[in-house]
Amino acid sequence: MSMLKVEGLNVYYGSIHAIKGVSFEVNQGEIVTMIGANGAGKSTTMNTVAGLLKPKSGSITFEGHDITSTPASKVVSLGLALCPEGRRVFQQMSVRENLEMGGYTRPAGELAASLDQVFEQFPRLKERQRQIAGTLSGGEQQMLAVARGLMSRPKILLLDEPTKGIDNFFKLEFAEILKDLKKQGVTIIMVSHDVEFCAKYADLVSMFFDGSIITTNTPNRFFSQNSFYTTAANRMSRHIFENAITNEDVIELCRQNL
């Protein structure tokens, strides 16, 4: 049985139909990425799964339990943690205080153990635990945002644009953290425009277009068979997968789907 199952999700912003019948399943330990243009519905889907938005119809099932109408605070307690786009760390608080805020759903007796585990995964944050979060570099703030999400000991970690605005050094460091979390059995759902990162580290890639998922596949098959993705994406993926479709292929296949 899948760990997370989303069926027929429809979400509106007023009269705007933002998510149109989205369905997908995620198994334990998978890294699933959601890609697509701005406004395609990726973050809205993520926020709905996290309990921040309520769908007009459809269902969200986590470990066999319906959480469609579950409040966001309860969703965290069940084992889903969201790291929103833009880091959103508490700028005036210390690194340690930010992490403690992330562990607010844990019993008081488990907070120290959660901190120790996070500091082991993020030694740079341990060195800077007394530092004010707003004075960290962009990459360090992104690491703090992810570490704060891990403080709740999630079974599923929802990451919205985790590599946005960070340099290659932090990106490589973050990739190692993802691989370590995967080994621990943590499931990761990630929204990203970083096509190369998705191609290297994801188990599955889902393409969003106009509020719907139009295709889901392994990275190799996705970038060699996908008929909708942009020319720029294929340029970036071609040195990873030799059979990534060419610019001419994209143009012809898009014509066929118009």
Phi and psi restraints in degrees (value plus and minus 20) as a CYANA .aco file:
   2 SER   PHI     -87.5   -47.5
   2 SER   PSI     131.6   171.6
   3 MET   PHI     -92.6   -52.6
   3 MET   PSI     -61.8   -21.8
   4 LEU   PHI    -148.7  -108.7
   4 LEU   PSI     112.3   152.3
   5 LYS   PHI    -152.8  -112.8
   5 LYS   PSI     102.0   142.0
   6 VAL   PHI    -134.0   -94.0
   6 VAL   PSI     108.3   148.3
   7 GLU   PHI    -150.7  -110.7
   7 GLU   PSI     105.3   145.3
   8 GLY   PHI      35.1    75.1
   8 GLY   PSI      22.1    62.1
   9 LEU   PHI     -95.2   -55.2
   9 LEU   PSI     106.9   146.9
  10 ASN   PHI    -147.1  -107.1
  10 ASN   PSI     103.1   143.1
  11 VAL   PHI    -148.7  -108.7
  11 VAL   PSI     117.0   157.0
  12 TYR   PHI    -141.2  -101.2
  12 TYR   PSI     126.1   166.1
  13 TYR   PHI    -130.0   -90.0
  13 TYR   PSI      76.3   116.3
  14 GLY   PHI      43.9    83.9
  14 GLY   PSI    -139.8   -99.8
  15 SER   PHI    -112.1   -72.1
  15 SER   PSI     -22.5    17.5
  16 ILE   PHI    -106.4   -66.4
  16 ILE   PSI     101.4   141.4
  17 HIS   PHI    -105.8   -65.8
  17 HIS   PSI      73.6   113.6
  18 ALA   PHI    -100.9   -60.9
  18 ALA   PSI     -60.1   -20.1
  19 ILE   PHI    -140.9  -100.9
  19 ILE   PSI     105.7   145.7
  20 LYS   PHI    -140.7  -100.7
  20 LYS   PSI      69.8   109.8
  21 GLY   PHI      46.6    86.6
  21 GLY   PSI      16.8    56.8
  22 VAL   PHI     -92.9   -52.9
  22 VAL   PSI     112.1   152.1
  23 SER   PHI    -156.3  -116.3
  23 SER   PSI     117.8   157.8
  24 PHE   PHI    -185.5  -145.5
  24 PHE   PSI     143.1   183.1
  25 GLU   PHI    -150.9  -110.9
  25 GLU   PSI     127.4   167.4
  26 VAL   PHI    -152.4  -112.4
  26 VAL   PSI     111.9   151.9
  27 ASN   PHI    -117.7   -77.7
  27 ASN   PSI     140.4   180.4
  28 GLN   PHI     -79.6   -39.6
  28 GLN   PSI     115.9   155.9
  29 GLY   PHI      62.5   102.5
  29 GLY   PSI     -20.6    19.4
  30 GLU   PHI    -102.2   -62.2
  30 GLU   PSI     131.0   171.0
  31 ILE   PHI    -130.4   -90.4
  31 ILE   PSI      90.8   130.8
  32 VAL   PHI    -133.1   -93.1
  32 VAL   PSI     108.5   148.5
  33 THR   PHI    -130.9   -90.9
  33 THR   PSI     123.8   163.8
  34 MET   PHI    -132.9   -92.9
  34 MET   PSI     100.4   140.4
  35 ILE   PHI    -145.0  -105.0
  35 ILE   PSI     144.5   184.5
  36 GLY   PHI     128.7   168.7
  36 GLY   PSI     154.0   194.0
  37 ALA   PHI     -88.7   -48.7
  37 ALA   PSI     142.7   182.7
  38 ASN   PHI     -78.0   -38.0
  38 ASN   PSI     115.6   155.6
  39 GLY   PHI      63.9   103.9
  39 GLY   PSI     -13.6    26.4
  40 ALA   PHI     -99.3   -59.3
  40 ALA   PSI     -35.6     4.4
  41 GLY   PHI      95.5   135.5
  41 GLY   PSI     -14.7    25.3
  42 LYS   PHI     -85.2   -45.2
  42 LYS   PSI     -75.6   -35.6
  43 SER   PHI     -87.5   -47.5
  43 SER   PSI     -55.2   -15.2
  44 THR   PHI     -82.5   -42.5
  44 THR   PSI     -61.8   -21.8
  45 THR   PHI     -81.9   -41.9
  45 THR   PSI     -65.3   -25.3
  46 MET   PHI     -80.6   -40.6
  46 MET   PSI     -66.0   -26.0
  47 ASN   PHI     -86.0   -46.0
  47 ASN   PSI     -51.6   -11.6
  48 THR   PHI     -90.7   -50.7
  48 THR   PSI     -62.4   -22.4
  49 VAL   PHI     -80.6   -40.6
  49 VAL   PSI     -57.2   -17.2
  50 ALA   PHI     -97.0   -57.0
  50 ALA   PSI     -26.3    13.7
  51 GLY   PHI      70.6   110.6
  51 GLY   PSI     -14.7    25.3
  52 LEU   PHI     -99.7   -59.7
  52 LEU   PSI     -45.0    -5.0
  53 LEU   PHI    -144.9  -104.9
  53 LEU   PSI     129.7   169.7
  54 LYS   PHI    -129.3   -89.3
  54 LYS   PSI     108.6   148.6
  55 PRO   PHI     -95.7   -55.7
  55 PRO   PSI     132.2   172.2
  56 LYS   PHI     -94.7   -54.7
  56 LYS   PSI     -52.8   -12.8
  57 SER   PHI    -175.0  -135.0
  57 SER   PSI     149.2   189.2
  58 GLY   PHI      81.4   121.4
  58 GLY   PSI     157.6   197.6
  59 SER   PHI    -161.4  -121.4
  59 SER   PSI     132.4   172.4
  60 ILE   PHI    -147.2  -107.2
  60 ILE   PSI      99.9   139.9
  61 THR   PHI    -138.3   -98.3
  61 THR   PSI     106.4   146.4
  62 PHE   PHI    -141.3  -101.3
  62 PHE   PSI      97.5   137.5
  63 GLU   PHI      31.3    71.3
  63 GLU   PSI      21.5    61.5
  64 GLY   PHI      64.9   104.9
  64 GLY   PSI     -22.5    17.5
  65 HIS   PHI    -130.8   -90.8
  65 HIS   PSI     115.7   155.7
  66 ASP   PHI     -94.7   -54.7
  66 ASP   PSI      98.2   138.2
  67 ILE   PHI    -136.5   -96.5
  67 ILE   PSI      -1.5    38.5
  68 THR   PHI     -74.6   -34.6
  68 THR   PSI     -59.9   -19.9
  69 SER   PHI    -127.8   -87.8
  69 SER   PSI      -6.5    33.5
  70 THR   PHI     -95.8   -55.8
  70 THR   PSI     111.7   151.7
  71 PRO   PHI     -81.0   -41.0
  71 PRO   PSI     133.1   173.1
  72 ALA   PHI     -77.9   -37.9
  72 ALA   PSI     -59.2   -19.2
  73 SER   PHI     -82.4   -42.4
  73 SER   PSI     -57.4   -17.4
  74 LYS   PHI     -93.8   -53.8
  74 LYS   PSI     -54.9   -14.9
  75 VAL   PHI     -79.3   -39.3
  75 VAL   PSI     -61.0   -21.0
  76 VAL   PHI     -81.3   -41.3
  76 VAL   PSI     -64.3   -24.3
  77 SER   PHI     -82.7   -42.7
  77 SER   PSI     -51.2   -11.2
  78 LEU   PHI     -93.6   -53.6
  78 LEU   PSI     -42.7    -2.7
  79 GLY   PHI     104.4   144.4
  79 GLY   PSI       0.9    40.9
  80 LEU   PHI    -138.5   -98.5
  80 LEU   PSI     107.0   147.0
  81 ALA   PHI    -144.9  -104.9
  81 ALA   PSI     115.0   155.0
  82 LEU   PHI    -127.5   -87.5
  82 LEU   PSI     109.5   149.5
  83 CYS   PHI    -126.9   -86.9
  83 CYS   PSI      81.6   121.6
  84 PRO   PHI     -91.3   -51.3
  84 PRO   PSI     142.8   182.8
  85 GLU   PHI     -84.5   -44.5
  85 GLU   PSI     124.4   164.4
  86 GLY   PHI      70.5   110.5
  86 GLY   PSI      -6.0    34.0
  87 ARG   PHI      49.2    89.2
  87 ARG   PSI     -82.4   -42.4
  88 ARG   PHI      34.3    74.3
  88 ARG   PSI      21.5    61.5
  89 VAL   PHI     -94.6   -54.6
  89 VAL   PSI     140.3   180.3
  90 PHE   PHI     -99.8   -59.8
  90 PHE   PSI      81.3   121.3
  91 GLN   PHI     -80.3   -40.3
  91 GLN   PSI     -55.6   -15.6
  92 GLN   PHI    -111.2   -71.2
  92 GLN   PSI     -21.3    18.7
  93 MET   PHI    -120.6   -80.6
  93 MET   PSI     139.8   179.8
  94 SER   PHI     -94.0   -54.0
  94 SER   PSI     146.8   186.8
  95 VAL   PHI     -77.4   -37.4
  95 VAL   PSI     -66.9   -26.9
  96 ARG   PHI     -82.5   -42.5
  96 ARG   PSI     -62.1   -22.1
  97 GLU   PHI     -84.1   -44.1
  97 GLU   PSI     -57.9   -17.9
  98 ASN   PHI     -79.8   -39.8
  98 ASN   PSI     -64.3   -24.3
  99 LEU   PHI     -85.4   -45.4
  99 LEU   PSI     -60.3   -20.3
 100 GLU   PHI     -83.6   -43.6
 100 GLU   PSI     -54.7   -14.7
 101 MET   PHI     -83.5   -43.5
 101 MET   PSI     -56.4   -16.4
 102 GLY   PHI     -87.2   -47.2
 102 GLY   PSI     -43.2    -3.2
 103 GLY   PHI    -119.5   -79.5
 103 GLY   PSI       1.4    41.4
 104 TYR   PHI     -85.6   -45.6
 104 TYR   PSI     -41.6    -1.6
 105 THR   PHI    -105.7   -65.7
 105 THR   PSI     -30.2     9.8
 106 ARG   PHI    -103.0   -63.0
 106 ARG   PSI     129.3   169.3
 107 PRO   PHI     -78.6   -38.6
 107 PRO   PSI     126.0   166.0
 108 ALA   PHI     -74.5   -34.5
 108 ALA   PSI     -55.6   -15.6
 109 GLY   PHI     -90.8   -50.8
 109 GLY   PSI     -34.3     5.7
 110 GLU   PHI    -120.6   -80.6
 110 GLU   PSI     -26.4    13.6
 111 LEU   PHI     -83.6   -43.6
 111 LEU   PSI     -63.2   -23.2
 112 ALA   PHI     -82.7   -42.7
 112 ALA   PSI     -60.0   -20.0
 113 ALA   PHI     -86.6   -46.6
 113 ALA   PSI     -58.5   -18.5
 114 SER   PHI     -85.2   -45.2
 114 SER   PSI     -60.5   -20.5
 115 LEU   PHI     -82.6   -42.6
 115 LEU   PSI     -64.2   -24.2
 116 ASP   PHI     -80.5   -40.5
 116 ASP   PSI     -61.8   -21.8
 117 GLN   PHI     -85.5   -45.5
 117 GLN   PSI     -62.9   -22.9
 118 VAL   PHI     -86.4   -46.4
 118 VAL   PSI     -60.6   -20.6
 119 PHE   PHI     -86.5   -46.5
 119 PHE   PSI     -49.9    -9.9
 120 GLU   PHI     -88.5   -48.5
 120 GLU   PSI     -58.1   -18.1
 121 GLN   PHI     -97.1   -57.1
 121 GLN   PSI     -49.9    -9.9
 122 PHE   PHI    -146.1  -106.1
 122 PHE   PSI      51.7    91.7
 123 PRO   PHI     -78.8   -38.8
 123 PRO   PSI     -48.9    -8.9
 124 ARG   PHI     -83.2   -43.2
 124 ARG   PSI     -57.0   -17.0
 125 LEU   PHI     -90.8   -50.8
 125 LEU   PSI     -52.1   -12.1
 126 LYS   PHI     -83.1   -43.1
 126 LYS   PSI     -61.2   -21.2
 127 GLU   PHI     -83.3   -43.3
 127 GLU   PSI     -50.2   -10.2
 128 ARG   PHI    -129.9   -89.9
 128 ARG   PSI       1.7    41.7
 129 GLN   PHI     -82.9   -42.9
 129 GLN   PSI     -44.0    -4.0
 130 ARG   PHI    -113.3   -73.3
 130 ARG   PSI     -24.8    15.2
 131 GLN   PHI     -97.2   -57.2
 131 GLN   PSI     124.9   164.9
 132 ILE   PHI     -88.0   -48.0
 132 ILE   PSI     110.7   150.7
 133 ALA   PHI     -79.6   -39.6
 133 ALA   PSI     -56.1   -16.1
 134 GLY   PHI     -86.6   -46.6
 134 GLY   PSI     -34.0     6.0
 135 THR   PHI    -114.6   -74.6
 135 THR   PSI     -21.6    18.4
 136 LEU   PHI     -93.4   -53.4
 136 LEU   PSI     138.0   178.0
 137 SER   PHI     -89.2   -49.2
 137 SER   PSI     147.8   187.8
 138 GLY   PHI     -78.9   -38.9
 138 GLY   PSI     -63.3   -23.3
 139 GLY   PHI     -84.7   -44.7
 139 GLY   PSI     -59.6   -19.6
 140 GLU   PHI     -87.7   -47.7
 140 GLU   PSI     -57.2   -17.2
 141 GLN   PHI     -85.3   -45.3
 141 GLN   PSI     -56.1   -16.1
 142 GLN   PHI     -86.3   -46.3
 142 GLN   PSI     -61.2   -21.2
 143 MET   PHI     -81.0   -41.0
 143 MET   PSI     -61.0   -21.0
 144 LEU   PHI     -83.2   -43.2
 144 LEU   PSI     -60.6   -20.6
 145 ALA   PHI     -82.0   -42.0
 145 ALA   PSI     -62.0   -22.0
 146 VAL   PHI     -88.0   -48.0
 146 VAL   PSI     -64.3   -24.3
 147 ALA   PHI     -81.8   -41.8
 147 ALA   PSI     -59.4   -19.4
 148 ARG   PHI     -80.9   -40.9
 148 ARG   PSI     -59.6   -19.6
 149 GLY   PHI     -83.5   -43.5
 149 GLY   PSI     -54.8   -14.8
 150 LEU   PHI     -94.9   -54.9
 150 LEU   PSI     -36.1     3.9
 151 MET   PHI     -83.0   -43.0
 151 MET   PSI     -42.7    -2.7
 152 SER   PHI    -105.6   -65.6
 152 SER   PSI     -15.6    24.4
 153 ARG   PHI      34.5    74.5
 153 ARG   PSI      36.4    76.4
 154 PRO   PHI     -92.8   -52.8
 154 PRO   PSI     131.6   171.6
 155 LYS   PHI    -107.0   -67.0
 155 LYS   PSI     -51.3   -11.3
 156 ILE   PHI    -146.4  -106.4
 156 ILE   PSI     106.6   146.6
 157 LEU   PHI    -128.0   -88.0
 157 LEU   PSI     101.7   141.7
 158 LEU   PHI    -120.5   -80.5
 158 LEU   PSI      96.9   136.9
 159 LEU   PHI    -136.9   -96.9
 159 LEU   PSI     100.1   140.1
 160 ASP   PHI    -124.6   -84.6
 160 ASP   PSI      88.5   128.5
 161 GLU   PHI      33.6    73.6
 161 GLU   PSI      35.9    75.9
 162 PRO   PHI     -89.3   -49.3
 162 PRO   PSI     -41.6    -1.6
 163 THR   PHI    -122.0   -82.0
 163 THR   PSI     -14.2    25.8
 164 LYS   PHI     -89.0   -49.0
 164 LYS   PSI     105.9   145.9
 165 GLY   PHI      57.9    97.9
 165 GLY   PSI      -7.4    32.6
 166 ILE   PHI    -132.2   -92.2
 166 ILE   PSI     132.5   172.5
 167 ASP   PHI    -102.2   -62.2
 167 ASP   PSI     155.3   195.3
 168 ASN   PHI     -83.1   -43.1
 168 ASN   PSI     -51.8   -11.8
 169 PHE   PHI     -81.8   -41.8
 169 PHE   PSI     -70.4   -30.4
 170 PHE   PHI     -89.7   -49.7
 170 PHE   PSI     -50.6   -10.6
 171 LYS   PHI     -84.5   -44.5
 171 LYS   PSI     -62.3   -22.3
 172 LEU   PHI     -85.8   -45.8
 172 LEU   PSI     -59.8   -19.8
 173 GLU   PHI     -83.5   -43.5
 173 GLU   PSI     -61.5   -21.5
 174 PHE   PHI     -85.4   -45.4
 174 PHE   PSI     -57.9   -17.9
 175 ALA   PHI     -81.1   -41.1
 175 ALA   PSI     -60.0   -20.0
 176 GLU   PHI     -85.7   -45.7
 176 GLU   PSI     -56.5   -16.5
 177 ILE   PHI     -85.7   -45.7
 177 ILE   PSI     -61.5   -21.5
 178 LEU   PHI     -80.3   -40.3
 178 LEU   PSI     -64.3   -24.3
 179 LYS   PHI     -84.5   -44.5
 179 LYS   PSI     -57.4   -17.4
 180 ASP   PHI     -86.9   -46.9
 180 ASP   PSI     -62.1   -22.1
 181 LEU   PHI     -83.6   -43.6
 181 LEU   PSI     -59.5   -19.5
 182 LYS   PHI     -80.6   -40.6
 182 LYS   PSI     -61.9   -21.9
 183 LYS   PHI     -82.4   -42.4
 183 LYS   PSI     -52.0   -12.0
 184 GLN   PHI     -99.2   -59.2
 184 GLN   PSI     -25.9    14.1
 185 GLY   PHI      72.4   112.4
 185 GLY   PSI     -13.9    26.1
 186 VAL   PHI     -94.7   -54.7
 186 VAL   PSI     112.0   152.0
 187 THR   PHI    -109.7   -69.7
 187 THR   PSI     118.5   158.5
 188 ILE   PHI    -147.2  -107.2
 188 ILE   PSI     107.6   147.6
 189 ILE   PHI    -136.1   -96.1
 189 ILE   PSI     103.2   143.2
 190 MET   PHI    -149.6  -109.6
 190 MET   PSI     105.8   145.8
 191 VAL   PHI    -109.6   -69.6
 191 VAL   PSI     112.6   152.6
 192 SER   PHI    -178.3  -138.3
 192 SER   PSI     127.2   167.2
 193 HIS   PHI    -120.7   -80.7
 193 HIS   PSI     -20.2    19.8
 194 ASP   PHI    -104.8   -64.8
 194 ASP   PSI      67.1   107.1
 195 VAL   PHI     -82.5   -42.5
 195 VAL   PSI     -62.4   -22.4
 196 GLU   PHI     -82.9   -42.9
 196 GLU   PSI     -60.9   -20.9
 197 PHE   PHI     -83.9   -43.9
 197 PHE   PSI     -64.0   -24.0
 198 CYS   PHI     -80.6   -40.6
 198 CYS   PSI     -63.7   -23.7
 199 ALA   PHI     -81.8   -41.8
 199 ALA   PSI     -54.6   -14.6
 200 LYS   PHI    -101.6   -61.6
 200 LYS   PSI     -55.5   -15.5
 201 TYR   PHI    -139.0   -99.0
 201 TYR   PSI     -31.1     8.9
 202 ALA   PHI    -103.4   -63.4
 202 ALA   PSI     130.8   170.8
 203 ASP   PHI    -106.6   -66.6
 203 ASP   PSI     -55.4   -15.4
 204 LEU   PHI    -158.4  -118.4
 204 LEU   PSI     127.0   167.0
 205 VAL   PHI    -142.4  -102.4
 205 VAL   PSI     107.2   147.2
 206 SER   PHI    -132.5   -92.5
 206 SER   PSI     109.9   149.9
 207 MET   PHI    -120.7   -80.7
 207 MET   PSI     101.6   141.6
 208 PHE   PHI    -115.9   -75.9
 208 PHE   PSI     120.5   160.5
 209 PHE   PHI    -168.9  -128.9
 209 PHE   PSI      98.8   138.8
 210 ASP   PHI      32.8    72.8
 210 ASP   PSI      25.6    65.6
 211 GLY   PHI      63.2   103.2
 211 GLY   PSI     -13.8    26.2
 212 SER   PHI    -151.4  -111.4
 212 SER   PSI     137.3   177.3
 213 ILE   PHI    -110.7   -70.7
 213 ILE   PSI      99.7   139.7
 214 ILE   PHI    -118.8   -78.8
 214 ILE   PSI     -38.5     1.5
 215 THR   PHI    -184.1  -144.1
 215 THR   PSI     127.4   167.4
 216 THR   PHI    -157.6  -117.6
 216 THR   PSI     112.4   152.4
 217 ASN   PHI    -182.8  -142.8
 217 ASN   PSI     152.7   192.7
 218 THR   PHI     -86.2   -46.2
 218 THR   PSI     135.6   175.6
 219 PRO   PHI     -74.7   -34.7
 219 PRO   PSI     -64.0   -24.0
 220 ASN   PHI     -80.2   -40.2
 220 ASN   PSI     -69.4   -29.4
 221 ARG   PHI     -90.7   -50.7
 221 ARG   PSI     -55.4   -15.4
 222 PHE   PHI     -80.5   -40.5
 222 PHE   PSI     -70.2   -30.2
 223 PHE   PHI     -97.5   -57.5
 223 PHE   PSI     -32.0     8.0
 224 SER   PHI    -117.6   -77.6
 224 SER   PSI     -42.3    -2.3
 225 GLN   PHI    -134.8   -94.8
 225 GLN   PSI     -39.7     0.3
 226 ASN   PHI     -81.8   -41.8
 226 ASN   PSI     114.0   154.0
 227 SER   PHI    -125.3   -85.3
 227 SER   PSI     -17.0    23.0
 228 PHE   PHI    -135.3   -95.3
 228 PHE   PSI     -40.8    -0.8
 229 TYR   PHI     -92.7   -52.7
 229 TYR   PSI     140.3   180.3
 230 THR   PHI     -93.4   -53.4
 230 THR   PSI     137.7   177.7
 231 THR   PHI     -78.7   -38.7
 231 THR   PSI     -60.5   -20.5
 232 ALA   PHI     -80.8   -40.8
 232 ALA   PSI     -60.3   -20.3
 233 ALA   PHI     -82.7   -42.7
 233 ALA   PSI     -61.6   -21.6
 234 ASN   PHI     -89.8   -49.8
 234 ASN   PSI     -52.9   -12.9
 235 ARG   PHI     -81.9   -41.9
 235 ARG   PSI     -61.9   -21.9
 236 MET   PHI     -91.0   -51.0
 236 MET   PSI     -50.8   -10.8
 237 SER   PHI    -109.0   -69.0
 237 SER   PSI     -34.3     5.7
 238 ARG   PHI     -85.4   -45.4
 238 ARG   PSI     -51.2   -11.2
 239 HIS   PHI     -98.1   -58.1
 239 HIS   PSI     -29.7    10.3
 240 ILE   PHI    -113.4   -73.4
 240 ILE   PSI     -64.8   -24.8
 241 PHE   PHI    -139.1   -99.1
 241 PHE   PSI      96.6   136.6
 242 GLU   PHI     -82.3   -42.3
 242 GLU   PSI     -47.0    -7.0
 243 ASN   PHI    -116.5   -76.5
 243 ASN   PSI      -3.3    36.7
 244 ALA   PHI     -80.7   -40.7
 244 ALA   PSI     118.0   158.0
 245 ILE   PHI     -86.7   -46.7
 245 ILE   PSI     131.6   171.6
 246 THR   PHI    -107.8   -67.8
 246 THR   PSI     152.2   192.2
 247 ASN   PHI     -76.0   -36.0
 247 ASN   PSI     -63.8   -23.8
 248 GLU   PHI     -84.0   -44.0
 248 GLU   PSI     -58.8   -18.8
 249 ASP   PHI     -80.5   -40.5
 249 ASP   PSI     -64.8   -24.8
 250 VAL   PHI     -78.9   -38.9
 250 VAL   PSI     -68.5   -28.5
 251 ILE   PHI     -79.5   -39.5
 251 ILE   PSI     -66.7   -26.7
 252 GLU   PHI     -86.9   -46.9
 252 GLU   PSI     -63.8   -23.8
 253 LEU   PHI     -88.5   -48.5
 253 LEU   PSI     -55.2   -15.2
 254 CYS   PHI     -84.8   -44.8
 254 CYS   PSI     -58.2   -18.2
 255 ARG   PHI     -80.0   -40.0
 255 ARG   PSI     -60.0   -20.0
 256 GLN   PHI     -86.5   -46.5
 256 GLN   PSI     -45.7    -5.7
 257 ASN   PHI    -118.3   -78.3
 257 ASN   PSI     -19.6    20.4
